[in-house]
Amino acid sequence: MSLKKDKQKVLGEVFDDERIAGFLVGEAPEGFNRDFYLLERAYRGMKAENFETFVRMFQEQGLDLDSQSPEGQTLLARISEHAQGEDYAAILRAAGAK
């Protein structure tokens, strides 16, 4: 029996402004601050250059860069612990996150 992949790997996926703005839509799971949830979801789903555009859009909507996780951490504090989070942390700092 031969197993065949049901999906092809997508390389070079395009994140235009419309796609990035889609990360501003959605409700947080129970117990999560919505602003924090949206920020973290974008951080996990985007390259740094797209995340920078997202942060600008996020602020234009009046959302809070210093919102906190259920554990009381801001996204900046959380990703400062990640080895690959340096570029994202710099974007948040430049936007005024504490």
N, C-alpha and C positions, 0 to 999 in steps of 0.2 A: 504494500500500500504506500502510495506516495503522498506526502503532505505538501500542500501548496499554501503559500502565504495568501491571506485574504486582503491584505492592504500593502500598497507600495509605500516605501519610505519617501517622505517629501523633503527635498533639500532646497535651500534658498527660498524658504517661505517668505512671502511679502507681507509686511506689516505697514499698510498705508494708514492715513489718518482715520479713516472710517473703521478699520479693524482695531486700531489702538483705542478709539473712542468706545468700542464695544466692551472693553474691560471696565468701563465706568458704569455699566449696567449690571444689575443683579442685587439680590438680597443676601445678606450674610446669614450663615447658619446661626441657630439659637446660641446665645452666649457670646457672640462675636460683635464687636463694634463694626458697623458697615464700612466706615472709611478705612479702618485697618485691614479689613478683609479684602477690599478692592485693591489697596496698595500691595498687599502681600501676594495676591493672585497675579497682579501685573508683574511683580518682581520675579515670580516663579515661571511666568510664561513668556517673558520677553528678553531680547538682547538689550544691553545697556543703552544703545542709541535709541531704541524704541521706548524704553523706560523713561528716558529724558523727555520725550514728547508726551508720554502719558502723564508724567508729573506736572508738566505745564497745564495740560487739560484738566487734571485733577484740581489744581489750584484755581483755575478759571471758574470752576464750578463751586468754589468756596469750601472745598472739603479740607479736612484736617490732616496735615502731614504728621502731626504728633499724636494721632489717635493711638490707642493702646490695644494690645492683644488681651485675651482673657487673663494672661499671667501678669499683666501690667507693663509690658515692654512696648516701646515704639518700634516701628519697622527698622529705623536706623539702629537702635540698640540691638535688635535681633540679628540683622545682617552684618553688623560689625564683628560678629562671632564666626561668620562664614568665610572660608578661604577665598571663595570666588565672588564675594560681595563688595569688594573694594570700589569698583567703578560705580556700582549702584549707590553705595553709601556716599560717595563724592557728589553724585547727582542730588541726593536728598539734602546734603549739607548746603550745597550751592543754592537750593531752593528755599533754604531757611529752616529745615528740620533740626530739631534739637535732640 
